[in-house]
Amino acid sequence: MDETKILVNTIINALQEKKGKRIVTLDLTALEGSICKYFIICQGNVPTQVAALSDSVWDLVYEQLHEKPLGAVGMKEAQWIAMDYGTVILHIFIPSTREYYNLENLWADADTTEIPDIL
């Protein structure tokens, strides 16, 4: 498995540990001019959970892969946190913000994989 796929799987595991909902991966590798190889999109019910999801990803990716994001924004408000790992960009939303920006539709040409919620 290549490094990017390992990173994607590690991020998904971290999101699932904190009960992230509606996790989706968008494979952008076949799209010319895309800014990364994968988007991962998920949501938390409230800003506190969005922040916890972000913290979980930060910690698990660093612990297992010794990588930190190149950048992260939205941590203070926790309505929409974006974490840039270079080949993978993670977006964590509260539901209303996710619905408003609708990134899945914006990148509709990407190969989309829905990850089942863990109950």
N, C-alpha and C positions, 0 to 999 in steps of 0.2 A: 504494500500500500504506500502511495507517495505521501510526502510530508503535508501537502495541502489537505488531503483526505483525512489524515490523522488529526490535523488541526480541526477540521469540520466536526469529526466525531467527538473530539474532546470538548468542544464548545457545546455540542448537543447534549452530551452527558452532564455537563455543568448546569445547563438550563433545566434539564429534567430533574436533577437533584433538588432544585428549588421550585419545582412544580410550574415551570414555564408552560404556557399554553399556546396552542396553535403554531407550533414550530414548523417553519417552512424553509427549505433550502432552494436557492435559485442557482442553477449551474450556468454561469455566464461564459464558460470557456469557448463555446462555439460562436459567441457574439463578437463581431469585430468592433474594436474600440471600447470594450468594456473596461471599467476601472479596476476590476479585480477578477478572480476566478469564481468566487462564490459569494453570494449574499446569504446570510441567515437572518430570518425575521422571526420574532416571537413576541409574546406579550405577557405582562403581569397585570393583575387586577387593579392594583393601586401603585402610586409612586414608590412606596416603601418596598413592595415586591419587585418592581423594576430595578431599584437600586440593589436589592439582594441578588437578583439574577446577574447583574453586572459584576458584583463582587465575587460571586461564585465562579463565573467565567474567568475573571482575572486570576483568581487564586488557583483554580484547577489547571489552567493552561500554563501558568508559571511553574506550578509544582511538577507537572508531568512533562512539559515540553521546554521549560526554561525560556519561554517567550513572554514578552510584555507587548501590549498593543503599541503601535506607532503613534496612536492618538486616540483619545476618547473625549467625547463631548456630551453634554446634557446631564452630567452627574448631579449637579446641584438641584435642578428642577425635577429630574427623573420622570418626565413625561415621555421622552424619547431619548434613549441613550444609544449613541453610535460608537462602536469600537472598531478600529482599523488595525487588522493584523497583516496588512499588505496584500496577501492573496485572498484573504477572507475579510469581509466587512459584516459585522453583526449589528442588527438594529433591534432594540428592545423597546416596545411601546406600551403605553396604557391603551385600552381598547379604542377609545374615541379618537386618539391621535393616529393610531394605526389605520382606522377606517378612513380618516380624513386624507392622509397621504397616499394610501393604497399602493404601496410599492410593488406588490405582486402584479398589479395591472400595468404599472409603468414599465416593468420588465417582463411583459407577457410572453415575449419570444424565448425566454429562458426555459430550460428544462426544470420543472418544478417538482419537488418531492415534499409531501406532507408527512411529518413525523407524528405518530399517534401520541396523544396526551397520556401521561402516566397518572392514574387515578390515586 
